[in-house]
């Protein structure tokens, strides 16, 4: 049910039966965006990735400026999901032991790519780029977790 390594880009991770859960390629998170005020926008039903839809919930992140670092605390509710809300005092061996970025007006991806080394992990959340960002280490898959 579990195997893999983040040592190279040829071995995919499996965690609890979920293929490539993290470690080899970034995965886009559809339905979550960060608006210009750093609020978390959770959308479903007809989500287009272009902003607030008719079926969406806005949750304040608590940040007033762009933030990044080792994740210490998360929002963790039905509206915002598993969103970092405190990067102060975390490290690679404490709290969530994963890194995160929460920047204004961005879409989200998670997991990290093989080149991210110790930063990559199941809770590594990256809200740093727009929807047009594309390169070999970013992919997508259909999953319902």
CORTALIN-V12589 format. One record per pair of residues at least 12 apart in sequence whose C-alpha atoms are under 6 Angstrom apart, sorted by sequence separation. I is the first residue (numbers start at 1). J is the second residue. D is the distance in whole Angstrom. If there is no record, write none. Layout:
i->{I & I}
j->{J & J}
d->{D & D}
This chain:
i->{2 & 31 & 43 & 73 & 2 & 43 & 73 & 111 & 2 & 42 & 72 & 110 & 1 & 9 & 42 & 72 & 110 & 1 & 41 & 71 & 110 & 6 & 41 & 70 & 109 & 40 & 69 & 72 & 108 & 40 & 71 & 108 & 39 & 70 & 99 & 107 & 39 & 70 & 98 & 106 & 39 & 106 & 72 & 106 & 107 & 100 & 103 & 106 & 107 & 113 & 71 & 98 & 99 & 100 & 101 & 102 & 103 & 98 & 100 & 101 & 71 & 70 & 71 & 70 & 69 & 69 & 68 & 68 & 67 & 67 & 66 & 66 & 38 & 36 & 35 & 36 & 34 & 35 & 34 & 34 & 33 & 33 & 29 & 29 & 28 & 27 & 27 & 26 & 26 & 26 & 26 & 23 & 25 & 22 & 23 & 24 & 23 & 24 & 23 & 23 & 22 & 22 & 9 & 8 & 6 & 26 & 25 & 26 & 27 & 28 & 25 & 26 & 27}
j->{14 & 43 & 55 & 85 & 15 & 56 & 86 & 124 & 16 & 56 & 86 & 124 & 16 & 24 & 57 & 87 & 125 & 17 & 57 & 87 & 126 & 23 & 58 & 87 & 126 & 58 & 87 & 90 & 126 & 59 & 90 & 127 & 59 & 90 & 119 & 127 & 60 & 91 & 119 & 127 & 61 & 128 & 95 & 129 & 130 & 124 & 127 & 130 & 131 & 137 & 96 & 123 & 124 & 125 & 126 & 127 & 128 & 124 & 126 & 127 & 98 & 98 & 99 & 99 & 99 & 100 & 100 & 101 & 101 & 102 & 102 & 103 & 104 & 104 & 104 & 105 & 104 & 105 & 105 & 106 & 106 & 107 & 108 & 109 & 109 & 109 & 110 & 110 & 111 & 112 & 113 & 111 & 113 & 111 & 112 & 113 & 113 & 114 & 114 & 120 & 121 & 122 & 114 & 114 & 114 & 137 & 137 & 138 & 139 & 140 & 138 & 139 & 140}
d->{5 & 5 & 6 & 6 & 5 & 4 & 5 & 5 & 6 & 5 & 5 & 5 & 5 & 5 & 5 & 5 & 5 & 5 & 6 & 5 & 6 & 5 & 5 & 5 & 5 & 6 & 5 & 5 & 6 & 5 & 6 & 5 & 6 & 5 & 6 & 6 & 4 & 5 & 6 & 5 & 5 & 6 & 5 & 5 & 6 & 5 & 6 & 5 & 6 & 6 & 6 & 6 & 5 & 5 & 5 & 5 & 5 & 5 & 6 & 5 & 6 & 6 & 6 & 4 & 5 & 6 & 5 & 4 & 6 & 5 & 6 & 5 & 5 & 5 & 6 & 5 & 6 & 4 & 5 & 5 & 6 & 5 & 5 & 5 & 4 & 5 & 5 & 6 & 6 & 5 & 5 & 6 & 4 & 4 & 6 & 5 & 5 & 5 & 5 & 6 & 6 & 5 & 6 & 6 & 5 & 6 & 5 & 5 & 5 & 6 & 6 & 6 & 5}
